Amino acid sequence: MDRVLIFVETKGDEVKKGSLELLSEARKLAQTGRFAIEAVVIGKVAPSLREAISLYAEKVVHIVDPLLDAYTPEGYSLALADYARTSQPRMILAGATQVGRDFLPRVAVLLECGIASDVTAANWLDNPVTLVRPVYGGKVLTEVVCEESPFLVLTRPNTFDITSPGEKTGEVVERHASLPAGSVKTRMLRREEKPKGKVDLTEADIIVTGGRGLKAPENFTILEDFAAVIGGTVGATRSVVDAKWRDQEDQVGKSGKTVSPKLYIAAGVSGAIHHIMGMDTSKVVLAINRDPNAIIFNYATYGIVGDLFEVVPAMTAELKKRLGRG
Amino acid sequence: MNIVVLAKHVPDAEALIEIKGTGEKLEIEQKFAVSLFDEFALEEALRIRERLGGRVKVITLGTGKAIEVLRTGIAMGVDEALLLDHEAFLGGDGYATALSLSRAIAKEACDLVLCGKQAVDDDRGEVGPMVAQFLGLPHVGSVVKVDIAEGRATAESLVEDGRVVVEVPLPAVLTTQKGLNEPRVPLVMGVMKAMKAQIPRATPEDLGLDPNQIGLAGSKVRIRRYLPPKKRSQVQFIAGDAPGAAAEAVRILIDVERVI
């Protein structure tokens, strides 16, 4: 039986979405009888959260050390690599989040093993496992394999479905990392968190993005109102970010974030290649643009040729009616 | 302050890319540019040198046109360039590439390594953190603000739930993100200088590397084939006036697609 470690990223009292997707995949894998699943959490994690994770995995390993209380790529990579040397997994899986993509490459060097970052599809039952990852901003996909163990795999959030956990809790083991003094040179000085309730674009199920067609920064309230009704996140194109209408963290595209929501709504977005590179893996795309020849329509599932200043508020009103939240 | 910048020449975003045969190779239109995030690294290195003095060296790995990124660096104002120029370096995964680059960096003492958070061709984002680990250095990823003082770097990064500010002692590796600076456009004088510059080259042997450790031969992850991205079917336009189209769109999204 192949052992699979899942690095579970937590935030406060929650498991990050990318990790929850992998735990859901792992439960399916465990049912095939070919894989034994261990979830690994690092640093300060509440016992109740470990318990919740153990509903997905037969074993939860909690690695602790005073040097792991705050995230650092050095500390986390040493801790995970050290445990992997003991546990000898076939694969180590993690979400391709900022944290995952920051420290897992260091783990690969420590373990002298292969890594596939930002994977968007996987066939876990192939031998060796085959993975798909986009390159050139998604213009081409590559199918990659790694014969040697372990193999590190970082999957893009919103790639897999989240399923409900099992009823049986697994074993929880605490492990002291005993990191040598001086092994972590990074010092965390400050952390500023976004207001609660704002879902990051990379994890959002629904994104509504505005481009130049919004005409002025204050008009983004139209999109904010729409997003508020359905729990979506507002995105922005490069041109409106460069014009300082929106923050850099809101940018979808090649020089911004790559997103894969269930629903992507592009309002007043022309569809420059830089933008398409950031959203083309979205499941359903609705484009709203006055120009019937706008390129964005080539990348959309549905299109409305019309004035976003009329269409978006009308959709907001209709949604309130349908969802009974008005 | 000795600074090394790792930079890469990549196909332009508009370049046509075609999959050949049954997916064994790509044909890429010959339109290249400096990888977007590496431009921020070059610019930041020059700004740090302007404040604190020292030298900036730009290193790249590749044959043929790859050298152009070094000429761009020289045109912008870097002091030195080094080209890892040998077939054996090519086709590597993140691990093999980072191994070669870290050996090239280690040839001379340096205080700071800067590189883009990811190259916009392979989109792996692995090389920066891996180089740091190969060299036993701390790193800070995706930085949007850097301050160097008293042998330390204070760096701010954007993360999913906000921003963090961390401090690392030098030497360290920083990967650069959009927002850090506005890269300068090279002046004509610089371009002239870059065209004439003799660029030193290094082979695997120069770096003490066995050809089997690096490039395609040294890669742990292999690309089995290239596939086209899933094509969306033709867009379905929703007709009607604004209220009508809006109502129909909402109906489709809720009842047909079930995404709301």
Interface residues (C-beta under 8 A of the other chain):
Chain A: K11 T72 P73 E74 S77 T97 Q98 V99 R101 D102 F103 P105 R106 A108 V109 L110 E112 C113 G114 I115 A116 S117 D118 T130 V132 R133 P134 V135 Y136 G137 G138 K139 V140 L141 T142 E143 V144 V145 C146 E147 E148 F151 K185 T186 R187 M188 L189 R190 R191 E192 E193 K194 D200 T202 E203 D205 I206 I230 Q248 E249 Q251 K254 S255 G256 K262 L263 I273 H274 M277 D280 T281 K283 V284 V285 L286 A287 F297 N298 Y299 A300 T301 Y302 G303 I304 V305 G306 D307 E310 V311 V312 A314 M315 A317 E318 L319 R322 L323
Chain B: P11 A13 E14 I17 I19 G23 L26 L36 F37 D93 G94 Y95 A98 V120 D121 D122 D123 R124 G125 E126 V127 G128 P129 M130 A132 Q133 F134 P138 H139 V140 G141 S142 V144 T154 S157 L158 V159 E160 D161 G162 R163 V164 V165 V166 E167 V168 P169 A172 K178 G179 S219 K220 V221 R222 I223 R224 R225 Y226 L227 P228 P229 R232 S233 V235 Q236 F237 I238 D241 A242 P243 A245 A246 A247 A249 V250 I252 L253 I254 E257 V259 I260
